[in-house]
Amino acid sequence: MIHDRIDSLAEEVVSEVESLWRRIDALAMANLRRVLGAFRTARVSDFHLRGSTGYGYCDAGREALETVYAAIFGAESALVRPQIVSGTHALALCLFGVLRPGDELVSVQGKPYDTLEVVIAGEAGSLAEFGVQYTRMEPLPDGAPDREALLQALYRKPRVLLLQRSGGYSWRRGLSITELKGVIDLVKAKNPDTVVVVDNCYGEFVEAVEPPAVGADLCAGSLIKNPGGGIALTGGYVAGRNKLVSLAANRLTAPGLGKAVGATQGSLGSFFQGVFLAPHFVAEALKGAVFAARFFERMGFEVLPRFDERRSDIVQGIKLGSAERLLNFCGAVQASSPVDAHVRPEGGALPGYRDQVVMAAGTFVQGASLELTADAPLRQPFAVYLQGGLSKEHVILAAVEAARAVF
């Protein structure tokens, strides 16, 4: 019976969310204004798009790109490089750059994203092996940080406090910029020397400012997520205080080399254009997420966040309740993709993950989360995480097919 109503339900939901889409359009306008201002500040010119080879000394384009990122993020400095392979890598640069043996790292929202947990507390080469102490606080039931527990942790004067803007593979809300600011203000009032590092993956351009603008010391992410605008082929960034960004750069290259080296080859054109396009494409992804939330909620599924709730990232959680439904959902998203639509995704082992993971990603750039993807660990509560979409129309079409597949 539900199959007969799916198309008409999709039409109803589009009408229902149009007022929310208009608010997202206003956000895109504000963010593009911010980006254009950063381009003007850096005096971006045609010759900046060329790139460098070899050691990459005196790469004016790389310097201009990092000036653009620093201005966009409200930071003193930025490191934006094709040599950064993922968001986890970018965050590892921050953590290994700042932490020393005997220092304490506190994760405020419980277990971080699976791959980052391995960096912190895994075996060979992790922070734990280097003698860094690790404390994991659990958030409150609504996903908010436990301020009392945080105050107790701050008495120990931890060197680094880790915040995660997205909920990741946990069924919890991420942190809005307002909530981030509240935590940062509390930390700095009690212990100004504690370095606040924000995992900014999936959160760029979802609000009108970025974490360094509200006091974060460092934030980091991947260019094949939001800030690459769907066209960056690889890369990552770190943004924040100048001294701390320099420490991260020393881990990317070597002490004494830092930001001064690193060839950009043919990447600069797509990096500049990607961050210029990012406000628009993030807005499209947000519109798709709003639609998907209301669409699957109306069909009886639990969703996080709900369609009319504030968002801290582009990820839409949908609790499907069984491995079969999860696999069918991901299969339908894959079949609705422009690349590898004929492939059926199955669960498998991936580096850094405890459980098997299924990933639907028929993307032009491998694993690009701003393009439409759906993935999940094969574990309870069998929630799928739908993310991205360079056009809301693509998200709607894929969501309709996924709905057919789970019934």
C-alpha positions as CSV (number, residue, x, y, z in Angstrom):
1,M,0.0,0.0,0.0
2,I,2.8,2.4,0.9
3,H,4.3,1.9,-2.6
4,D,1.3,3.5,-4.1
5,R,1.7,6.6,-2.0
6,I,5.4,7.2,-2.2
7,D,5.4,9.6,-5.1
8,S,2.5,11.6,-3.8
9,L,4.0,11.7,-0.4
10,A,7.2,13.1,-1.9
11,E,5.2,15.9,-3.5
12,E,3.5,16.7,-0.3
13,V,6.9,16.9,1.6
14,V,8.4,19.2,-1.0
15,S,5.5,21.6,-0.4
16,E,5.9,21.2,3.3
17,V,9.6,22.1,3.4
18,E,9.8,24.9,0.9
19,S,9.8,27.6,3.6
20,L,12.8,25.9,5.2
21,W,14.5,25.8,1.9
22,R,14.2,29.6,1.6
23,R,16.0,30.0,4.9
24,I,18.8,27.8,3.6
25,D,19.0,30.0,0.5
26,A,19.6,33.0,2.8
27,L,22.3,31.1,4.5
28,A,24.0,30.3,1.2
29,M,23.9,34.0,0.3
30,A,25.5,35.0,3.6
31,N,28.2,32.4,3.2
32,L,29.0,33.3,-0.4
33,R,29.4,36.9,0.7
34,R,31.9,35.7,3.3
35,V,33.8,33.7,0.7
36,L,33.9,36.5,-1.9
37,G,35.3,38.8,0.8
38,A,38.1,36.3,1.5
39,F,39.0,36.1,-2.2
40,R,39.2,39.9,-2.3
41,T,41.3,40.0,0.8
42,A,43.8,37.5,-0.8
43,R,43.7,39.4,-4.1
44,V,43.3,36.1,-5.9
45,S,44.6,36.3,-9.5
46,D,44.8,34.0,-12.5
47,F,48.5,33.2,-11.8
48,H,47.5,31.8,-8.4
49,L,45.7,28.9,-10.1
50,R,48.9,27.4,-11.6
51,G,50.5,25.4,-8.8
52,S,54.1,24.3,-8.2
53,T,56.2,21.2,-8.5
54,G,59.2,19.7,-6.6
55,Y,59.6,21.1,-3.1
56,G,57.0,23.8,-3.8
57,Y,59.1,26.7,-2.5
58,C,57.6,30.2,-3.0
59,D,54.2,28.9,-4.1
60,A,52.2,32.2,-4.3
61,G,49.0,30.3,-5.2
62,R,49.3,28.1,-2.1
63,E,49.8,31.1,0.1
64,A,46.8,32.9,-1.4
65,L,44.6,29.8,-0.9
66,E,45.6,29.6,2.7
67,T,44.9,33.3,3.1
68,V,41.5,32.7,1.7
69,Y,40.8,29.8,4.1
70,A,42.0,31.8,7.1
71,A,39.7,34.7,6.2
72,I,36.7,32.4,5.6
73,F,37.2,30.6,8.9
74,G,37.9,33.6,11.0
75,A,41.4,32.2,11.8
76,E,44.9,33.6,12.1
77,S,46.3,31.0,9.7
78,A,45.4,28.0,7.6
79,L,47.1,24.9,6.1
80,V,45.4,23.7,2.9
81,R,47.2,20.9,1.1
82,P,46.7,18.1,-1.3
83,Q,49.0,16.0,0.8
84,I,46.4,15.8,3.6
85,V,44.5,12.7,2.6
86,S,41.4,12.9,4.8
87,G,39.7,14.6,7.7
88,T,41.2,12.1,10.1
89,H,44.7,12.9,8.8
90,A,44.0,16.6,9.2
91,L,42.9,16.1,12.8
92,A,45.9,13.8,13.5
93,L,48.2,16.6,12.4
94,C,46.6,18.8,15.0
95,L,46.7,16.3,17.8
96,F,50.3,15.1,17.2
97,G,51.4,18.7,16.6
98,V,50.1,19.9,20.0
99,L,50.3,17.0,22.4
100,R,53.4,15.7,24.1
101,P,54.0,12.6,26.3
102,G,52.2,13.0,29.6
103,D,49.7,15.5,28.3
104,E,45.9,14.7,28.6
105,L,43.4,14.7,25.7
106,V,39.7,15.0,26.7
107,S,37.0,14.0,24.2
108,V,33.9,15.9,25.4
109,Q,31.2,14.0,23.4
110,G,32.1,10.4,24.1
111,K,33.7,8.2,21.5
112,P,34.9,10.2,18.5
113,Y,34.5,9.0,14.9
114,D,35.8,5.5,14.5
115,T,38.9,6.3,12.5
116,L,39.9,9.1,14.9
117,E,39.6,6.8,17.9
118,V,42.3,4.6,16.3
119,V,44.6,7.6,16.1
120,I,44.0,8.4,19.7
121,A,43.9,5.0,21.4
122,G,44.9,2.4,18.9
123,E,48.0,0.4,18.9
124,A,51.0,1.0,16.6
125,G,51.8,4.7,16.4
126,S,48.8,6.1,18.2
127,L,48.8,8.9,20.7
128,A,48.4,6.4,23.5
129,E,51.7,4.7,22.5
130,F,53.4,8.0,22.8
131,G,52.2,8.4,26.4
132,V,49.3,10.8,25.9
133,Q,46.5,10.3,28.4
134,Y,43.0,10.0,27.1
135,T,39.8,10.8,28.9
136,R,36.4,10.3,27.3
137,M,33.4,12.1,28.7
138,E,29.9,11.0,27.9
139,P,27.4,13.6,26.7
140,L,24.0,14.2,28.3
141,P,21.1,12.2,26.9
142,D,20.2,15.1,24.5
143,G,23.7,15.0,23.1
144,A,24.8,18.2,24.9
145,P,28.2,18.3,26.7
146,D,28.0,17.5,30.4
147,R,29.2,20.9,31.8
148,E,29.7,19.5,35.4
149,A,31.9,16.7,34.1
150,L,33.7,19.2,31.9
151,L,34.5,21.5,34.9
152,Q,35.9,18.5,36.8
153,A,38.1,17.6,33.8
154,L,39.4,21.2,33.5
155,Y,40.8,21.1,37.1
156,R,43.4,18.6,35.7
157,K,44.4,21.2,33.1
158,P,44.2,19.0,30.0
159,R,46.4,20.1,27.1
160,V,43.7,19.4,24.4
161,L,39.9,19.4,24.5
162,L,38.4,17.7,21.4
163,L,35.0,18.7,20.1
164,Q,33.2,17.0,17.2
165,R,30.8,19.2,15.2
166,S,29.0,16.2,13.6
167,G,27.4,13.3,15.4
168,G,29.4,10.9,13.2
169,Y,28.3,7.3,13.4
170,S,26.7,7.8,16.8
171,W,23.0,8.4,17.2
172,R,23.4,11.8,18.7
173,R,23.2,15.4,17.7
174,G,26.3,17.3,16.7
175,L,27.1,20.7,18.1
176,S,25.9,24.0,16.7
177,I,28.2,27.0,16.6
178,T,26.3,28.5,19.6
179,E,26.9,25.3,21.6
180,L,30.6,25.2,20.5
181,K,31.0,28.8,21.7
182,G,29.5,28.0,25.1
183,V,31.9,25.1,25.7
184,I,34.9,27.1,24.4
185,D,34.0,30.1,26.6
186,L,33.8,27.8,29.6
187,V,37.1,26.2,28.8
188,K,38.9,29.5,28.3
189,A,37.5,31.0,31.5
190,K,38.8,28.1,33.6
191,N,42.0,27.1,31.8
192,P,43.1,29.4,28.9
193,D,46.0,27.2,28.0
194,T,43.8,24.2,27.1
195,V,43.8,23.9,23.3
196,V,40.3,23.4,21.8
197,V,40.4,21.3,18.7
198,V,37.2,21.0,16.6
199,D,36.6,18.1,14.2
200,N,34.8,20.3,11.6
201,C,34.0,17.5,9.1
202,Y,30.6,17.8,7.5
203,G,30.0,21.2,9.2
204,E,31.6,23.8,6.9
205,F,29.1,26.4,5.6
206,V,26.2,24.8,7.5
207,E,26.1,28.0,9.6
208,A,27.2,31.6,9.0
209,V,30.6,31.3,10.8
210,E,33.2,28.6,11.5
211,P,34.7,27.4,14.9
212,P,37.8,29.7,15.0
213,A,35.5,32.7,14.7
214,V,34.0,31.7,18.1
215,G,37.3,30.9,19.8
216,A,38.3,27.5,18.7
217,D,42.1,27.2,18.7
218,L,42.2,24.7,15.8
219,C,39.7,23.1,13.4
220,A,40.3,20.6,10.7
221,G,38.5,18.8,7.9
222,S,38.6,17.2,4.4
223,L,38.3,18.9,1.0
224,I,36.3,16.0,-0.4
225,K,33.6,17.0,2.1
226,N,32.0,20.5,2.3
227,P,34.8,23.0,1.5
228,G,35.9,21.3,-1.7
229,G,32.6,22.2,-3.3
230,G,32.2,18.8,-5.0
231,I,35.2,19.3,-7.3
232,A,38.3,19.0,-5.2
233,L,39.9,15.7,-6.0
234,T,41.7,15.2,-2.6
235,G,43.1,17.3,0.2
236,G,42.4,18.7,3.7
237,Y,42.8,21.7,5.8
238,V,43.7,23.0,9.3
239,A,42.7,26.5,10.4
240,G,43.3,28.3,13.7
241,R,45.9,30.1,15.7
242,N,49.1,30.8,13.8
243,K,51.5,29.0,16.3
244,L,49.3,25.9,16.4
245,V,48.8,25.7,12.7
246,S,52.6,25.8,12.4
247,L,52.9,22.8,14.7
248,A,50.4,20.9,12.6
249,A,52.4,21.8,9.5
250,N,55.6,20.4,11.1
251,R,53.8,17.1,11.4
252,L,52.7,17.2,7.7
253,T,56.2,17.9,6.5
254,A,59.0,18.1,9.1
255,P,60.2,20.5,11.8
256,G,62.0,23.3,10.2
257,L,60.1,22.9,6.9
258,G,56.5,23.4,8.1
259,K,54.4,25.4,5.7
260,A,57.3,26.4,3.4
261,V,57.2,23.3,1.3
262,G,54.6,21.1,-0.4
263,A,54.0,21.1,-4.1
264,T,50.5,21.8,-5.2
265,Q,50.9,20.6,-8.8
266,G,47.5,20.9,-10.6
267,S,45.3,21.1,-7.5
268,L,45.0,24.9,-6.9
269,G,42.4,25.7,-9.5
270,S,39.9,23.1,-8.2
271,F,40.7,24.1,-4.6
272,F,39.9,27.8,-5.2
273,Q,36.9,27.0,-7.3
274,G,35.6,24.4,-4.9
275,V,35.6,26.7,-1.9
276,F,33.9,29.3,-4.0
277,L,31.1,26.9,-5.0
278,A,30.9,25.3,-1.5
279,P,28.2,27.6,0.0
280,H,25.8,26.8,-2.9
281,F,26.4,23.0,-2.9
282,V,26.3,22.7,0.9
283,A,22.9,24.5,0.8
284,E,21.7,22.0,-1.8
285,A,22.8,19.2,0.5
286,L,21.0,20.8,3.4
287,K,17.8,21.1,1.4
288,G,18.1,17.4,0.5
289,A,18.6,16.5,4.2
290,V,15.6,18.5,5.2
291,F,13.5,16.7,2.6
292,A,14.8,13.2,3.6
293,A,14.2,13.9,7.3
294,R,10.5,14.8,6.8
295,F,9.9,12.2,4.1
296,F,11.2,9.2,6.1
297,E,9.6,10.6,9.3
298,R,6.2,10.6,7.6
299,M,6.8,7.0,6.7
300,G,7.3,6.1,10.4
301,F,11.0,6.1,10.8
302,E,12.9,7.8,13.5
303,V,15.2,10.5,12.1
304,L,18.0,12.7,13.5
305,P,17.8,15.6,13.3
306,R,14.1,16.2,12.6
307,F,13.4,18.2,9.4
308,D,12.7,21.5,11.3
309,E,15.5,21.2,13.9
310,R,18.7,23.2,13.7
311,R,21.6,21.4,11.9
312,S,25.3,21.3,12.7
313,D,26.3,19.3,9.6
314,I,25.0,17.9,6.3
315,V,24.4,14.4,7.7
316,Q,20.8,13.0,8.0
317,G,20.4,9.9,10.3
318,I,17.6,7.5,9.6
319,K,17.0,4.6,12.0
320,L,16.0,1.6,9.8
321,G,16.0,-1.1,12.5
322,S,17.5,-4.0,10.5
323,A,20.6,-5.0,8.5
324,E,18.4,-6.0,5.6
325,R,16.7,-2.6,5.4
326,L,20.0,-0.8,5.8
327,L,21.6,-2.8,2.9
328,N,18.5,-2.2,0.7
329,F,18.5,1.5,1.4
330,C,22.2,1.8,0.5
331,G,21.6,-0.3,-2.6
332,A,18.9,2.1,-3.8
333,V,21.1,5.1,-3.2
334,Q,23.9,3.4,-5.2
335,A,21.5,2.6,-8.0
336,S,20.4,6.2,-8.1
337,S,24.0,7.4,-8.5
338,P,25.7,8.7,-11.7
339,V,28.8,6.4,-11.3
340,D,28.8,2.7,-10.6
341,A,25.0,2.6,-10.4
342,H,25.2,-1.1,-11.4
343,V,27.2,-2.0,-8.3
344,R,25.5,-3.5,-5.2
345,P,27.1,-2.2,-1.9
346,E,27.7,-4.8,0.8
347,G,29.2,-4.6,4.3
348,G,33.0,-5.0,4.5
349,A,36.1,-4.2,6.6
350,L,37.5,-0.7,6.2
351,P,40.7,0.7,7.8
352,G,40.0,2.3,11.2
353,Y,36.5,0.9,11.7
354,R,35.6,-1.7,14.4
355,D,32.5,-3.0,12.5
356,Q,31.8,-3.9,8.9
357,V,30.7,-0.8,7.1
358,V,28.4,-0.5,4.0
359,M,29.0,2.5,1.8
360,A,26.9,3.7,-1.1
361,A,29.0,6.2,-3.0
362,G,28.5,6.4,-6.7
363,T,30.5,9.6,-6.8
364,F,32.8,11.3,-9.3
365,V,35.4,11.7,-6.6
366,Q,36.0,8.5,-4.6
367,G,34.3,8.8,-1.1
368,A,33.3,12.5,-1.7
369,S,30.7,13.1,1.0
370,L,29.4,16.3,-0.5
371,E,28.3,14.3,-3.4
372,L,25.3,12.1,-2.4
373,T,26.4,9.1,-0.3
374,A,24.8,6.8,2.3
375,D,26.8,4.7,4.7
376,A,26.6,3.0,8.1
377,P,28.4,0.5,10.3
378,L,26.5,-2.8,10.4
379,R,25.6,-2.6,14.0
380,Q,22.6,-1.7,16.2
381,P,20.5,0.4,15.8
382,F,21.1,-0.1,12.1
383,A,20.9,3.6,11.3
384,V,21.9,4.9,7.9
385,Y,23.7,8.2,7.5
386,L,22.6,10.0,4.3
387,Q,24.9,12.9,3.4
388,G,25.5,15.4,0.7
389,G,23.9,15.8,-2.7
390,L,25.1,18.4,-5.2
391,S,21.4,19.1,-6.1
392,K,18.4,18.6,-3.9
393,E,16.7,17.0,-6.9
394,H,19.2,14.2,-6.8
395,V,18.5,13.6,-3.1
396,I,14.8,13.5,-3.6
397,L,15.1,11.0,-6.4
398,A,17.4,8.8,-4.4
399,A,15.2,9.1,-1.3
400,V,12.1,8.0,-3.2
401,E,14.0,4.9,-4.5
402,A,15.4,4.1,-1.1
403,A,11.8,4.3,0.3
404,R,10.7,1.8,-2.2
405,A,13.6,-0.5,-1.3
406,V,12.9,-0.6,2.4
407,F,9.3,-1.7,2.1
